Amino acid sequence: MKTLPIILLLCPFAIFAQHEHHQTNTSHQESTLSTIQVQSSIQNYVSKTVRYELFVRDTLVNYSGKTKRAIAVNGQIPMPTLSFTEGDTAEIVVHNELKESTSLHWHGLILPNKEDGVPYLTQMPIKPKTTHTYRFPIVQNGTHWYHSHSGLQEQIGMYGSFVMNKKADSPTFRKGIDDLPTIPIILSEWTDFNPNNVHRMLHNATDWFAIKKGTTQSYSEAIKQGYMGTKLKNEWKRMTAMDVSDVYYEKFLINGKPEYNLSQFKAGDKVRLRISNGGASTYFWLNYAGGKITVVASDGNDVEPVDVDRMIIAVSETYDVVVTIPDNMSYEFLATAEDRTKSTSLWLGEGMKMKATSMPKLKYFEGMKMMNDMMNLDGSMDDMGMSMSLQQMDMNTVMYPEITGSTEKKSDNMVGMNMSHSNHSTSPESITTLNYAMLKSPITTSLPALAPEKLLKFELTGNMNRYVWSMDNKVVSETDKILIKKGENVKIILYNGSMMRHPMHLHGHDFRLLNGQGAYSPLKNIIDIMPMETDTLEFNANIEGDWFFHCHILYHMMSGMGRVFTYENQAANPYIPNPKYAWRKLGAEDKKLHFMAENDIATNGNDGQLMLQNTRWSIGTEWRLGYNAMHGYETETHIGRYIGKMQWFMPFIGFDWRYRVNGMDMVEKNLFGQTSTKDNRGLFSVGFNYTLPFLVRFQSEVFTDGNFRMQLAREDIPLSKRLRGMFMVNTDKEYMGGIDYIFGKNIRGRVHYDSDMGWGVGIGLNY
């Protein structure tokens, strides 16, 4: 591990010569670079206290033509870049001027646990109209970032760069790297939706984001592209359309802007970019029009320089890269969202613009085909004997047209000139892509040889249908803290058994990523694990406290994908006066109920449903209302709990209430020969729902009068990008079929036939 300065070990909170930085308010549109000095050399500062005052306020922004609420700090988005030198003491005063609580987490920093900034775990939330001071020694160097750890505030502006410089006389100072001009870069995304609504929509299995991104993978699209068999096999195995990201974003941003220009650099200049991915759920591909990208650090820790053509940066990961401006032109450093819907650009140099190679659209049906081969009918993964680790084998490679070949016409890479991409072959051998096996620390990182070892194994588990993300099929609220002992070496083996990649982040510690480099294994605090991948990391337990270990995709973390490590016999945290209450509040995040409502207004009646669901439970009511006494009305209410890793099975209790006037009781027999009345009925029931192949919902229940009913239904058959088919049939001889056309996020047209109410045409509203 890194050697701490002796003075900090003896007195970590020593106050040296006072040096105060006070950030002034600016427009949210002003770049964070206005608060940053581009450094051509690192000066040897004496130890001092560096103080920042941060004012957290509501603001309004307009990134897409619509004015929306955001959160600004000192009047700007991203938050101000905070700069320190190794050996400083940080003193950061947070003034919460919001109408809600907040917090700040110092991502990747090694610091006292009570300063880590996780509400209900290391501190209580910073209440509205109050002030909180964070104070901790700077015992490391490198590129890091900071963000709110309260709710979904990070998504709407609460993220910023956190830079810790080396001293010029540091034994690890690298001439030609650490003395280069340096630009902090923070990547992010913007959605016009309230992030709480985004989270709710994900849990309610909306496909609106897929429609916006053009990734619906419907039956008509499958037929058109020659993948009908692939689509049928996909739904036979009960899988929904695949995607490499969850959310549609209106804009992707670099230092708070869709693009940014740095024209001060000339031919031959080298620039060090300190890149942080401050996105809530977006991975970014990085490539550069000026040639190779030289990677020199990862997660704030130096690595031996390695040249690549492109690299992917995980959510919350940081990389330091060096690029060269080859000629007196402006070269594009391009950051493209992993789903390749949009991108954001940094332009380096002055003159004619040289564009980087754009990334073509993903071949989703090729990815679906590979997924089909790996997924068993019971939902488990079949690794087909492959050993995947360290990002060396990207299962999604089959989706990349630049490697597998593409018929799409490539754009010119120089604005205003007709230049080919002859320097970018489409063969896989010609594209050097960074992977973790390439990272090597310049110093030894071995853990204490005689320390006892604690081995932990976790499987990353998930459910896209219901958007439940977990570890070993348990969310944070369903687990206890994991006890570790101070001084022991903790080894963690992680296997990703889900269909999405996960950036797992450990608070308060750097870990060694075991990547074949032996004693020179790189130090990181984020491990990006792809589907079916197994990776091993280890760290020495040397800082007491309660430390979060979680997926850093914001919506996965809030859904419960994490654990908490705690040290045995540690001192009480003075910032957590009631630990039991705080733990309940922390667990309440993944227990939150998500609301869904639908109402269809048609010529033959009105029907709809209301539903509340969380990780395990579902409470739902549906109704059908006729416009006359003959049609009457009916409501069904079910309260159930999802069971199993894939959550295909849900036992429930229910209540069924029907009323209809037909001149006399209309006694009918169901398919079992049992008699029942549809005129006047109020019955309780017990039963279950089970998801069959092709995502058909099978429902079976028995009522308190002894009658049985079985039902098959599906309401979201993807016929085309916006057309959805539906059907229902049951043993009470009821049936329904229809087609929806999705006009917008909350409105659709419907044509359907109901055995009780006949043909109807109408409008459907949903929330």
Residue pairs with C-beta under 8 A, 6 or more apart in sequence:
1 445
1 447
1 510
1 523
1 539
1 540
1 542
2 110
2 139
2 140
2 510
2 523
4 139
5 86
5 87
5 139
7 14
7 47
7 87
8 14
8 87
8 137
8 139
12 112
12 136
12 137
12 139
13 89
13 135
13 136
13 137
14 47
14 89
14 137
15 49
15 89
16 46
16 47
16 48
16 49
16 88
16 89
17 46
17 47
17 48
17 49
18 48
18 49
18 51
19 48
19 49
19 50
19 51
20 50
20 51
21 50
21 51
21 52
22 51
22 52
22 53
23 35
23 52
23 53
23 54
23 74
23 80
24 74
24 75
25 55
25 74
25 75
26 34
26 74
26 75
26 76
27 75
27 76
28 59
28 61
28 70
28 72
28 75
28 76
28 77
28 157
28 256
29 256
29 257
30 75
30 76
31 255
31 256
31 257
31 260
32 76
32 78
32 79
32 80
32 81
32 160
32 161
32 184
32 186
32 255
32 256
33 81
33 183
33 184
33 255
33 260
35 76
35 80
35 81
36 81
36 83
36 183
36 184
38 181
38 182
38 183
38 264
39 165
39 181
39 182
40 179
40 180
40 181
41 168
41 179
42 85
42 165
42 166
42 167
42 168
42 173
42 178
42 179
43 168
44 167
44 168
44 169
45 85
45 87
45 88
45 167
47 87
47 88
47 89
48 88
48 89
49 88
49 89
49 90
49 91
50 83
50 84
50 88
50 89
50 90
50 91
50 138
51 91
51 92
51 93
52 80
52 82
52 90
52 91
52 92
52 93
53 74
53 93
53 95
54 73
54 74
54 79
54 80
54 92
54 93
54 94
54 95
54 104
55 73
55 74
55 75
55 95
55 97
56 71
56 72
56 73
56 94
56 95
56 96
56 97
56 98
56 102
56 158
57 71
57 72
57 73
57 75
57 97
57 98
58 69
58 70
58 71
58 72
58 97
58 98
58 99
59 69
59 70
59 71
59 72
59 75
59 77
59 157
60 67
60 68
60 69
60 70
61 67
61 68
61 69
61 70
61 77
61 157
61 190
62 68
63 190
63 192
63 250
63 251
63 253
63 258
64 190
64 192
64 250
64 251
66 192
68 192
69 156
69 194
70 77
70 156
70 157
71 77
71 98
71 148
71 153
71 156
71 157
71 158
72 157
73 79
73 80
73 157
73 158
73 160
74 80
76 256
77 157
77 256
78 157
78 159
78 160
78 161
78 186
78 188
78 255
78 256
78 278
79 146
79 157
79 158
79 159
79 160
80 160
81 160
81 161
81 162
81 163
81 184
82 90
82 92
82 146
82 160
82 161
82 162
82 163
83 163
83 164
83 165
84 90
84 138
84 163
84 164
84 165
85 138
85 141
85 164
85 165
85 166
85 167
86 138
86 139
86 140
86 141
86 164
86 165
86 166
86 167
86 170
87 137
87 138
87 167
88 137
88 138
89 135
89 136
89 137
89 138
90 134
90 135
90 136
90 137
90 138
91 133
91 134
91 135
92 104
92 133
92 134
92 135
93 131
93 132
93 133
93 134
94 102
94 104
94 126
94 131
94 132
94 133
94 134
95 131
96 102
96 126
96 127
96 128
96 129
96 130
96 131
96 132
97 128
97 129
98 128
99 128
100 128
100 150
100 151
101 119
101 125
101 126
101 127
101 128
101 150
102 125
102 126
102 148
102 150
102 153
102 158
103 117
103 118
103 119
103 123
103 125
103 126
103 148
103 149
103 150
104 117
104 134
104 146
104 147
104 148
104 149
104 158
105 116
105 117
105 118
105 146
105 147
105 148
105 149
105 507
106 115
106 116
106 117
106 134
106 136
106 144
106 146
106 162
107 144
107 145
107 146
107 147
107 162
107 316
107 505
107 525
108 142
108 144
108 145
108 162
108 299
108 300
108 318
108 510
108 525
108 526
109 116
109 136
109 140
109 144
109 162
109 508
110 139
110 140
110 508
110 509
110 510
110 543
111 136
111 137
111 139
111 508
112 136
112 543
112 545
113 122
113 508
113 543
113 544
113 545
113 546
113 547
113 573
114 122
114 123
114 545
114 573
114 574
114 575
115 122
115 134
115 135
115 136
116 122
116 123
116 507
116 508
116 545
116 547
116 548
117 123
117 134
117 146
117 149
118 149
118 507
118 548
119 125
119 149
119 150
119 585
119 586
120 576
120 582
120 583
120 585
120 586
121 546
121 548
121 564
121 576
121 582
121 586
122 545
122 546
122 573
122 575
122 576
123 132
123 573
123 575
123 576
124 575
124 576
124 577
124 582
125 150
126 132
138 164
140 164
140 300
141 164
141 165
141 166
141 170
141 172
141 300
142 164
142 297
142 299
142 300
142 301
142 302
142 318
142 320
143 161
143 163
143 184
143 274
143 275
143 276
143 297
143 300
143 318
143 319
143 320
144 161
144 162
144 163
144 164
144 276
144 299
144 300
144 318
145 159
145 160
145 161
145 162
145 186
145 276
145 278
145 316
145 318
146 159
146 160
146 162
147 154
147 158
147 159
147 160
147 278
148 154
148 158
148 159
151 196
151 558
152 195
152 196
152 198
152 199
152 280
152 554
152 555
152 558
154 278
154 280
154 554
155 191
155 195
155 198
155 280
155 554
156 195
159 186
159 188
159 278
160 186
160 278
161 184
161 185
161 186
161 274
161 276
163 182
163 184
163 274
164 300
166 172
166 173
166 178
167 173
168 179
172 302
172 442
172 443
173 179
174 296
174 302
174 442
177 272
177 296
177 305
177 322
180 270
180 271
180 272
180 322
181 265
181 269
181 270
181 271
181 272
182 271
182 272
182 273
182 274
183 262
183 271
183 272
183 273
183 274
184 255
184 274
184 276
185 254
185 255
185 273
185 274
185 275
185 276
185 346
186 254
186 255
186 256
186 275
186 276
186 277
186 278
187 252
187 253
187 254
187 275
187 276
187 277
187 278
187 279
187 282
187 284
187 313
187 335
187 344
188 252
188 253
188 256
188 278
188 279
188 280
189 247
189 249
189 251
189 252
189 253
189 279
189 280
189 281
189 282
189 337
190 249
190 250
190 251
190 252
190 253
191 198
191 247
191 248
191 249
191 250
192 250
193 201
195 280
195 554
198 247
198 555
199 555
199 558
199 594
200 594
200 595
200 596
201 208
201 209
202 246
202 247
202 467
202 555
203 466
203 467
203 559
203 594
203 613
204 594
204 596
204 611
204 613
205 240
205 465
205 466
205 467
205 716
206 745
207 216
207 241
207 716
207 718
208 248
208 742
208 745
209 246
209 247
209 248
210 216
210 217
210 241
210 243
210 248
211 721
211 722
211 742
212 248
213 243
213 248
213 339
213 341
214 341
214 361
214 721
215 241
215 243
215 339
215 362
215 364
216 241
216 718
216 720
216 721
217 231
217 241
217 242
217 364
217 365
217 368
217 718
218 241
218 718
218 719
218 720
218 721
218 723
219 228
219 231
219 717
219 718
219 719
219 720
220 719
220 720
220 721
220 723
221 365
221 720
221 721
222 228
222 230
222 231
222 365
225 365
227 365
227 368
227 369
230 365
230 368
230 369
230 372
231 365
231 368
233 372
234 241
234 242
234 368
234 371
234 372
235 693
235 694
235 695
236 377
236 693
236 694
237 372
237 375
237 376
237 377
237 693
238 377
238 379
238 646
238 648
238 691
238 692
238 693
238 694
238 695
239 371
239 372
239 375
239 464
239 499
240 464
240 465
240 695
241 364
241 368
241 718
242 364
242 367
242 368
242 371
242 499
243 339
243 364
244 283
244 338
244 339
244 362
244 367
244 396
244 399
244 500
244 501
245 281
245 282
245 283
245 337
245 338
245 339
246 281
246 553
246 555
247 280
247 281
247 282
247 555
248 341
249 282
249 337
249 341
249 342
251 258
251 342
251 344
252 258
252 279
252 282
252 284
252 335
252 337
252 342
252 343
252 344
253 344
254 260
254 335
254 344
254 345
254 346
257 344
258 344
258 345
259 344
259 345
259 346
259 347
260 345
260 346
260 347
261 330
261 346
261 347
262 271
262 346
262 347
262 348
262 349
263 330
263 347
263 349
263 350
264 350
265 271
265 325
265 348
265 349
265 350
266 325
266 328
266 349
266 350
267 325
267 326
267 327
267 328
267 349
268 324
268 325
268 326
269 324
269 325
269 349
270 322
270 323
270 324
270 325
271 322
271 323
271 324
271 325
271 348
272 296
272 320
272 321
272 322
273 320
273 321
273 322
273 323
273 333
273 346
274 318
274 320
275 286
275 313
275 318
275 319
275 320
275 321
276 316
276 317
276 318
277 283
277 284
277 313
277 314
277 315
277 316
277 317
277 318
278 316
279 315
280 315
280 553
280 554
280 555
281 315
281 553
281 554
281 555
281 556
282 315
282 337
282 338
283 312
283 313
283 314
283 315
283 337
283 338
283 501
283 528
284 312
284 313
284 335
284 336
284 337
284 338
285 310
285 311
285 312
285 334
285 335
285 336
285 337
285 338
285 340
285 359
286 293
286 310
286 311
286 312
286 313
286 319
286 321
286 333
286 334
286 335
286 336
287 293
287 309
287 310
287 334
287 336
287 356
287 357
287 359
288 323
288 331
288 332
288 333
288 334
288 356
289 331
289 332
289 333
289 334
289 354
289 355
289 356
289 357
289 413
290 323
290 324
290 325
290 326
290 331
290 348
290 349
290 354
291 323
291 324
291 326
292 307
292 308
292 309
293 307
293 308
293 309
293 310
293 311
293 321
293 322
293 323
294 305
294 306
294 307
294 321
294 322
294 323
295 303
295 305
295 306
295 307
295 308
295 311
295 319
295 320
295 321
295 434
295 438
295 439
296 302
296 303
296 305
296 320
296 321
296 322
297 303
297 318
297 319
297 320
298 317
298 318
298 319
298 320
298 439
298 522
298 524
299 317
299 318
299 510
299 523
299 524
299 525
299 526
300 318
300 510
300 525
301 441
301 510
301 522
301 523
301 524
302 441
302 442
302 443
303 439
303 440
303 441
303 442
303 522
304 440
304 441
304 442
305 322
306 434
306 438
306 439
306 440
307 432
308 432
308 433
308 434
308 438
309 430
309 431
309 432
309 433
310 431
310 432
310 433
310 434
311 319
311 321
311 433
311 434
312 338
312 433
312 434
312 528
313 319
314 501
314 503
314 526
314 528
314 552
315 503
315 552
315 553
315 554
316 503
316 505
316 526
316 552
317 503
317 526
317 528
318 526
323 331
323 333
323 348
325 331
325 348
325 349
327 349
327 351
328 349
328 350
328 351
329 349
329 350
329 351
329 352
329 353
329 354
330 347
330 348
330 349
330 350
330 351
330 352
330 353
330 354
331 347
331 348
331 349
331 354
331 356
332 345
332 346
332 347
332 353
332 354
332 355
332 356
333 345
333 346
333 347
333 348
333 356
334 343
334 344
334 345
334 355
334 356
334 357
334 358
335 343
335 344
335 345
335 346
336 342
336 343
336 358
336 359
337 343
339 362
340 359
340 360
340 361
340 362
343 358
343 359
345 356
347 353
352 414
352 415
352 416
352 417
353 414
353 415
353 416
354 413
354 414
354 415
355 411
355 412
355 413
355 414
355 415
356 413
357 402
357 410
357 413
357 421
357 424
358 410
358 411
359 402
360 401
360 402
360 406
360 408
361 401
361 408
362 396
362 399
362 400
362 401
363 398
363 399
363 400
363 401
363 404
364 399
366 398
366 399
366 404
367 396
367 398
367 399
369 398
370 395
370 396
370 398
371 499
373 382
373 384
374 381
374 382
374 383
374 384
374 395
374 531
374 532
375 381
375 382
375 499
376 382
377 693
378 646
379 645
379 646
379 648
380 497
381 497
381 531
381 532
383 532
386 393
386 532
387 534
388 395
388 530
388 532
388 533
388 534
389 533
389 534
389 535
390 435
390 436
390 437
390 513
390 515
390 516
390 533
390 535
391 434
391 435
391 436
391 437
391 528
391 530
391 533
392 435
392 436
392 437
394 530
395 530
395 531
395 532
396 530
397 403
397 404
397 428
398 404
401 408
401 426
402 424
402 426
402 431
403 426
403 427
403 428
403 431
405 426
406 426
410 421
412 418
412 419
413 419
413 421
424 430
424 431
425 431
436 513
436 515
436 522
436 528
436 535
437 515
437 516
439 513
439 515
439 517
439 522
440 517
440 520
440 521
440 522
441 517
441 520
441 521
441 522
441 523
442 520
443 520
444 519
444 520
445 512
445 519
445 520
445 521
445 522
445 523
446 512
446 519
447 489
447 512
447 538
447 539
447 540
448 487
448 489
448 540
451 487
451 488
451 489
451 540
452 485
452 487
452 488
452 489
453 488
453 489
453 490
453 491
454 484
454 485
454 488
454 489
454 490
454 491
454 541
455 491
455 493
456 482
456 490
456 491
456 492
456 493
457 492
457 493
457 494
457 495
458 471
458 472
458 492
458 493
458 494
458 495
458 563
459 471
459 472
459 473
459 494
459 495
459 496
459 497
460 471
460 494
460 495
460 496
460 497
460 498
460 502
460 504
460 529
460 551
460 561
461 469
461 470
461 471
461 472
461 473
461 497
461 498
461 645
462 468
462 469
462 470
462 498
462 499
462 500
462 556
462 561
463 469
463 645
463 646
463 647
464 499
464 500
465 646
465 647
465 691
465 695
466 613
466 642
466 647
467 555
467 559
468 475
468 559
468 560
468 615
468 647
469 475
469 498
469 502
469 551
469 556
469 559
469 560
469 561
470 559
470 560
470 561
471 561
471 562
471 563
473 645
474 560
475 559
475 560
475 561
475 590
475 615
476 550
476 560
476 561
476 562
476 563
476 564
476 586
476 587
476 589
476 590
477 560
477 586
477 587
477 588
477 589
477 590
477 591
477 615
478 560
479 563
481 546
481 564
481 565
481 566
482 563
482 564
482 565
482 566
483 566
483 567
483 568
484 490
484 541
484 565
484 566
484 567
484 568
485 541
485 567
485 568
486 541
486 542
486 544
486 567
486 568
486 570
487 540
487 541
487 542
488 540
488 541
489 538
489 539
489 540
489 541
490 538
490 539
490 540
490 541
490 565
491 536
491 537
491 538
492 511
492 536
492 537
492 538
493 534
493 535
493 536
494 504
494 527
494 529
494 534
494 535
494 536
494 537
495 533
495 534
496 502
496 529
496 530
496 531
496 532
496 533
496 534
497 532
498 531
499 531
500 531
501 528
501 529
501 530
501 531
502 528
502 529
502 551
502 553
502 556
502 561
503 526
503 527
503 528
503 529
503 551
503 552
503 553
504 526
504 527
504 528
504 529
504 549
504 550
504 551
504 552
505 525
505 526
505 548
505 549
505 550
505 551
505 552
506 525
506 537
506 539
506 547
506 549
507 525
507 547
507 548
507 549
508 543
508 545
508 547
509 525
509 539
509 540
509 541
509 542
509 543
509 547
510 523
510 524
510 525
510 539
511 523
511 524
511 525
511 527
511 537
511 538
511 539
512 521
512 522
512 523
512 537
512 538
512 539
513 521
513 522
513 523
513 524
513 527
513 535
513 536
513 537
514 521
514 535
514 536
514 537
514 538
515 521
515 522
524 537
526 552
527 535
527 537
529 535
541 567
544 567
544 570
544 571
545 566
545 567
545 570
545 573
546 564
546 565
546 566
546 573
547 564
547 565
547 566
548 562
548 564
549 562
549 563
549 564
549 565
550 557
550 561
550 562
550 563
551 557
551 561
551 562
558 589
558 590
559 590
559 615
560 589
560 590
560 615
564 586
572 579
573 579
576 582
590 614
590 615
591 614
591 615
592 614
593 612
593 613
593 614
593 617
594 612
594 613
594 614
595 610
595 611
595 612
595 767
596 609
596 610
596 611
596 612
596 613
596 766
596 767
597 608
597 609
597 610
597 611
597 766
597 767
598 608
598 609
598 764
598 765
598 766
598 767
599 606
599 607
599 608
599 764
599 765
599 766
600 606
600 607
600 608
600 750
600 762
600 763
600 764
600 765
601 762
601 763
601 764
601 765
602 750
602 752
602 760
602 761
602 762
602 763
603 759
603 760
603 761
603 762
604 626
604 627
604 631
604 754
604 757
604 758
604 759
604 760
605 624
605 625
605 626
605 627
605 631
605 754
605 757
605 760
606 623
606 624
606 625
606 627
607 622
607 623
607 624
607 625
608 622
608 623
609 620
609 621
609 622
609 623
610 620
610 621
610 622
611 618
611 619
611 620
611 621
612 618
612 619
612 620
613 619
613 620
616 641
616 642
617 639
617 640
617 641
617 642
618 638
618 639
618 640
618 641
618 642
618 650
618 652
619 637
619 638
619 639
620 637
620 638
621 635
621 636
621 637
622 635
622 636
623 633
623 634
623 635
623 636
624 633
624 634
624 754
624 756
624 757
625 631
625 633
626 632
626 633
626 660
626 756
626 757
629 660
629 661
630 660
630 661
630 662
631 660
631 756
631 757
632 658
632 659
632 660
632 661
632 678
632 679
633 658
633 659
633 660
634 656
634 657
634 658
634 659
635 656
635 657
636 654
636 655
636 656
636 657
637 654
637 655
638 652
638 653
638 654
638 689
639 652
639 653
639 654
640 650
640 651
640 652
640 653
640 688
640 689
641 650
641 651
641 652
642 649
642 650
643 649
643 650
643 651
646 691
648 690
648 691
649 688
649 689
649 690
649 691
650 688
650 689
650 690
651 686
651 687
651 688
652 686
652 687
652 688
652 689
652 701
653 684
653 685
653 686
654 684
654 685
654 686
654 687
654 701
655 682
655 683
655 684
655 685
656 681
656 682
656 683
656 684
656 685
656 703
657 681
657 682
658 678
658 679
658 680
658 681
658 682
659 679
659 680
659 681
660 666
660 678
660 679
660 680
661 679
662 679
665 677
665 679
665 680
666 677
666 678
666 679
667 675
667 676
667 677
668 675
668 676
668 677
668 678
668 732
668 733
669 675
669 676
670 676
670 707
670 708
670 709
670 731
670 732
670 733
671 731
671 732
671 733
672 707
672 708
672 731
674 706
674 707
674 708
676 705
676 707
676 732
683 703
683 704
683 705
683 707
684 703
684 704
685 701
685 702
685 703
685 704
686 701
686 702
687 699
687 700
687 701
687 702
688 699
688 700
688 701
689 697
689 698
689 699
690 697
690 698
690 699
690 700
691 697
691 698
692 698
692 712
694 714
695 714
695 716
696 712
696 713
696 714
697 711
697 712
697 713
697 714
698 710
698 711
698 712
699 709
699 710
699 711
699 712
699 713
699 730
700 708
700 709
700 710
700 711
701 708
701 709
702 708
702 709
703 709
708 731
709 730
709 731
709 732
710 730
710 731
711 728
711 729
711 730
711 731
712 727
712 728
712 729
712 730
713 726
713 727
713 728
713 729
714 726
714 727
715 724
715 726
716 724
716 726
717 724
717 725
717 726
717 727
718 724
719 725
719 739
722 741
722 742
722 743
723 739
723 740
723 741
723 742
724 739
724 740
724 741
724 742
724 748
725 737
725 738
725 739
725 740
726 736
726 737
726 738
726 739
726 740
726 752
727 735
727 736
727 737
727 738
728 734
728 735
728 736
728 737
729 735
729 736
733 755
734 755
734 756
735 755
736 752
736 753
736 754
736 755
737 752
737 753
738 750
738 751
738 752
738 753
739 750
739 751
739 752
740 748
740 749
740 750
740 764
741 748
741 749
741 750
742 748
743 749
746 765
746 766
746 767
747 763
747 764
747 765
747 766
748 763
748 764
748 766
749 761
749 762
749 763
749 764
750 760
750 761
750 762
750 763
750 764
751 759
751 760
751 761
752 759
752 760
753 759
753 760
754 760
